[in-house]
Amino acid sequence: KEGLFAAEHKKRLPRFPDKIAVVTSASGAVIHDIMVTANRRFPHAEIDLFPAQVQGETAAASLVNAMEQIKERADEYDVMIIGRGGGSLEDLWPFNEEEVVRSVYSMPMPVISSVGHETDTTLCDLVADARAATPTAAAEYATPNLSDELAGLHQLQSRLLTSMQSCIRERKQALQRIQNSPIMREPMRLYDQQAQRVDQLAGRLMQIIKVILQNNPQNLKISEQKLLAQSPKRLLERTKQSNDYLNQRLFSAMKTFLKDKRTLFQQQVQTLEDISPLKVLGRGYIYTSNQAGETVMSVKNIAKDEVLNLHFADGNAEAKILEVEDNENAK
């Protein structure tokens, strides 16, 4: 469920390792086979042994301890090999212990597992990035074959040399074709097309100049007409005419406005005269007020012996109430 054995977690083995860490027994044949094979195939690689017990009750702890030492120097090593020779299931059991398996999974560099014979399978084989059937196969997985690599380099060198010779030959042929071309033998031909182009442009230029010169008198007349149309004298005349017209309209509008205002004023004066109390008094009417100056509108507002003020059109008088009579039918 955690995916420790999943293929997407497998790391690629380096092609040219500088240093290889080996976790196995110091006294077994595993380390001897790995060193012999690695030295034969790729002498450049340095092999460091981290000895550990590979069977017994304390083997799992010993294997984990060796891998912890490698982790502390992880930046020095490109690949790690863990393994032992063949044996019974009980002999190989430390490589099935969970702590060993998780330690292999957590190694920062690729791990090659070579535990037991080809038919034996342990959890370390499943969690490692590559599985080898024998220690010799593990060393072959971890290192390139120097003779094959040198042969490949020689082959690439030969192909590169052939390619360079072919490229130089093609460039020489191209150079010879250029040197033998008519343009290189007669360089002035390079300018023939450009000279022809210059002649064409010169001819077009002369035609344009002629057209411009022909159109200039006509354009001059048009400009004179536009200038006359914009003459300050004519502009002043038009402006004066416009001002005279506007003055007439303004004078007429003012006369109409004053006439309307005068008529409205007269109407308002007549209205004021019509509703003026003085005009009513002039016809012989009076109005009455009490001593407080309040207008008396009803007999209900006066009492017997009360002194009232009588207001005439030409003066005032005082009157004493001798008797109050209420007309109940009056509205």
Secondary structure, DSSP 4 states (H G I P E B T S, - for coil): ---TT-GGGPPPPPSS-SEEEEEE-SSSHHHHHHHHHHHHH-TT-EEEEEE---SSTTHHHHHHHHHHHHHHTGGG-SEEEEEE----HHHHGGGG-HHHHHHHHT-SS-EEEEESSTT---HHHHHSSEE-SSHHHHHHHHS--HHHHHHHHHHHHHHHHHHHHHHHHHHHHHHHHHHTSHHHHSTTHHHHHHHHHHHHHHHHHHHHHHHHHHHHHHHHHHHHHHHHHT-HHHHHHHHHHHHHHHHHHHHHHHHHHHHHHHHHHHHHHHHHHHH-HHHHHHTT--EEE-TTSPBP-SGGG--TT-EEEEEETTEEEEEE-------TT--
